[in-house]
């Protein structure tokens, strides 16, 4: 009886932890992206600055895209902090699109807003 009361919450906790770990690791690293860099312009509709990745949601001519920025530290070091951008601002993103054609997600190496550049991955920026 005592073992059963302990086992059920432990199994539930372990299952939850595995689910969280899988979700959190879904877009870490670069393996999920195309190797080619691309640029896109859009209008910011949402700004989130926090873990695991600060991100923007933008409307483009192709539809709505999620823009993953650097980790919170990289994003802050790039100068992109609260108040640097607003919903409605135009943004130019340079980065790597998801390799899954149906996913509208891009991992940004740089964002340009109001003529100011925020470079999240300086060593990875490739100019055409």
C-alpha positions as a Markdown table, in Angstrom:
| # | Residue | x | y | z |
|---|---|---|---|---|
| 1 | Unk | 0.0 | 0.0 | 0.0 |
| 2 | Unk | 2.8 | 2.4 | 1.0 |
| 3 | Unk | 4.8 | 1.5 | -2.1 |
| 4 | Unk | 1.9 | 2.2 | -4.3 |
| 5 | Unk | 1.4 | 5.7 | -2.9 |
| 6 | Unk | 5.0 | 6.6 | -3.6 |
| 7 | Unk | 5.3 | 4.9 | -7.0 |
| 8 | Unk | 2.4 | 6.7 | -8.7 |
| 9 | Unk | 3.6 | 10.2 | -8.0 |
| 10 | Unk | 7.2 | 9.2 | -9.0 |
| 11 | Unk | 6.0 | 7.8 | -12.3 |
| 12 | Unk | 4.0 | 10.9 | -13.0 |
| 13 | Unk | 6.9 | 13.2 | -12.1 |
| 14 | Unk | 9.3 | 11.2 | -14.3 |
| 15 | Unk | 6.9 | 11.2 | -17.2 |
| 16 | Unk | 6.4 | 15.0 | -16.9 |
| 17 | Unk | 10.2 | 15.5 | -16.7 |
| 18 | Unk | 10.7 | 13.4 | -19.9 |
| 19 | Unk | 8.0 | 15.4 | -21.7 |
| 20 | Unk | 9.5 | 18.7 | -20.6 |
| 21 | Unk | 13.0 | 17.7 | -21.6 |
| 22 | Unk | 11.9 | 16.6 | -25.1 |
| 23 | Unk | 9.9 | 19.8 | -25.6 |
| 24 | Unk | 12.8 | 22.0 | -24.3 |
| 25 | Unk | 15.4 | 20.3 | -26.6 |
| 26 | Unk | 13.2 | 20.4 | -29.7 |
| 27 | Unk | 14.9 | 23.5 | -31.1 |
| 28 | Unk | 18.2 | 23.8 | -29.3 |
| 29 | Unk | 21.3 | 23.5 | -31.5 |
| 30 | Unk | 21.3 | 23.9 | -35.2 |
| 31 | Unk | 20.6 | 20.3 | -36.5 |
| 32 | Unk | 16.9 | 21.1 | -37.1 |
| 33 | Unk | 17.7 | 24.1 | -39.4 |
| 34 | Unk | 18.7 | 24.4 | -43.1 |
| 35 | Unk | 22.4 | 25.0 | -43.6 |
| 36 | Unk | 21.7 | 28.0 | -45.9 |
| 37 | Unk | 21.1 | 31.4 | -44.4 |
| 38 | Unk | 18.2 | 33.4 | -45.5 |
| 39 | Unk | 16.7 | 36.8 | -44.8 |
| 40 | Unk | 13.0 | 37.7 | -44.3 |
| 41 | Unk | 11.2 | 40.9 | -43.4 |
| 42 | Unk | 8.1 | 41.1 | -41.3 |
| 43 | Unk | 6.1 | 43.0 | -38.8 |
| 44 | Unk | 6.5 | 42.1 | -35.1 |
| 45 | Unk | 3.2 | 40.8 | -33.6 |
| 46 | Unk | 4.6 | 39.4 | -30.3 |
| 47 | Unk | 7.8 | 39.7 | -28.3 |
| 48 | Unk | 8.9 | 37.3 | -25.6 |
| 49 | Unk | 12.2 | 37.8 | -23.7 |
| 50 | Unk | 12.9 | 34.8 | -21.4 |
| 51 | Unk | 14.0 | 31.2 | -21.2 |
| 52 | Unk | 14.5 | 28.9 | -23.0 |
| 53 | Unk | 14.7 | 31.3 | -26.0 |
| 54 | Unk | 13.6 | 34.8 | -26.4 |
| 55 | Unk | 11.5 | 34.9 | -29.6 |
| 56 | Unk | 9.5 | 37.1 | -31.9 |
| 57 | Unk | 6.4 | 36.3 | -33.8 |
| 58 | Unk | 6.3 | 38.1 | -37.1 |
| 59 | Unk | 3.9 | 38.4 | -40.0 |
| 60 | Unk | 5.5 | 38.1 | -43.5 |
| 61 | Unk | 4.2 | 37.7 | -47.0 |
| 62 | Unk | 4.6 | 34.0 | -46.4 |
| 63 | Unk | 2.5 | 34.0 | -43.2 |
| 64 | Unk | 3.3 | 34.1 | -39.5 |
| 65 | Unk | 6.8 | 33.0 | -38.4 |
| 66 | Unk | 8.3 | 32.2 | -35.1 |
| 67 | Unk | 11.8 | 33.8 | -34.8 |
| 68 | Unk | 14.0 | 32.1 | -32.2 |
| 69 | Unk | 16.7 | 34.5 | -30.9 |
| 70 | Unk | 19.8 | 33.5 | -29.0 |
| 71 | Unk | 19.6 | 32.2 | -25.4 |
| 72 | Unk | 18.7 | 34.9 | -22.9 |
| 73 | Unk | 22.3 | 35.8 | -22.2 |
| 74 | Unk | 23.2 | 36.1 | -25.9 |
| 75 | Unk | 20.1 | 38.1 | -26.6 |
| 76 | Unk | 21.0 | 40.5 | -23.8 |
| 77 | Unk | 24.6 | 40.8 | -24.9 |
| 78 | Unk | 23.4 | 41.6 | -28.4 |
| 79 | Unk | 21.6 | 44.6 | -26.9 |
| 80 | Unk | 18.1 | 43.2 | -27.5 |
| 81 | Unk | 16.4 | 43.8 | -24.2 |
| 82 | Unk | 12.9 | 45.0 | -23.1 |
| 83 | Unk | 11.9 | 48.1 | -24.9 |
| 84 | Unk | 14.2 | 47.7 | -27.9 |
| 85 | Unk | 11.4 | 46.8 | -30.1 |
| 86 | Unk | 7.6 | 47.1 | -30.1 |
| 87 | Unk | 4.7 | 45.2 | -31.7 |
| 88 | Unk | 4.2 | 46.8 | -35.1 |
| 89 | Unk | 7.9 | 47.4 | -35.8 |
| 90 | Unk | 9.3 | 46.1 | -39.0 |
| 91 | Unk | 12.2 | 43.6 | -38.6 |
| 92 | Unk | 14.7 | 42.1 | -41.0 |
| 93 | Unk | 15.8 | 38.7 | -39.8 |
| 94 | Unk | 18.9 | 36.9 | -41.0 |
| 95 | Unk | 19.1 | 33.2 | -40.0 |
| 96 | Unk | 18.4 | 29.6 | -40.7 |
| 97 | Unk | 14.9 | 28.3 | -41.4 |
| 98 | Unk | 13.6 | 25.0 | -40.1 |
| 99 | Unk | 14.5 | 22.1 | -42.3 |
| 100 | Unk | 10.9 | 21.0 | -42.0 |
| 101 | Unk | 9.1 | 22.9 | -44.8 |
| 102 | Unk | 5.8 | 22.9 | -43.0 |
| 103 | Unk | 7.4 | 24.6 | -39.9 |
| 104 | Unk | 7.5 | 28.4 | -40.0 |
| 105 | Unk | 10.4 | 28.8 | -37.6 |
| 106 | Unk | 13.7 | 30.6 | -38.2 |
| 107 | Unk | 16.7 | 30.7 | -35.8 |
| 108 | Unk | 18.0 | 34.2 | -36.1 |
| 109 | Unk | 21.7 | 35.0 | -36.2 |
| 110 | Unk | 20.9 | 38.7 | -36.5 |
| 111 | Unk | 17.8 | 41.0 | -36.4 |
| 112 | Unk | 17.6 | 44.6 | -37.7 |
| 113 | Unk | 15.0 | 46.9 | -36.2 |
| 114 | Unk | 14.8 | 50.6 | -36.8 |
| 115 | Unk | 18.3 | 50.5 | -38.5 |
| 116 | Unk | 19.9 | 48.9 | -35.4 |
| 117 | Unk | 21.4 | 45.5 | -35.7 |
| 118 | Unk | 21.3 | 42.9 | -32.9 |
| 119 | Unk | 23.7 | 40.0 | -33.6 |
| 120 | Unk | 23.0 | 37.0 | -31.5 |
| 121 | Unk | 25.7 | 34.7 | -33.2 |
| 122 | Unk | 28.5 | 37.0 | -34.5 |
| 123 | Unk | 30.6 | 34.1 | -35.7 |
| 124 | Unk | 27.8 | 32.6 | -37.8 |
| 125 | Unk | 26.7 | 35.6 | -39.7 |
| 126 | Unk | 27.3 | 35.1 | -43.4 |
| 127 | Unk | 26.9 | 38.0 | -45.8 |
| 128 | Unk | 25.8 | 37.2 | -49.4 |
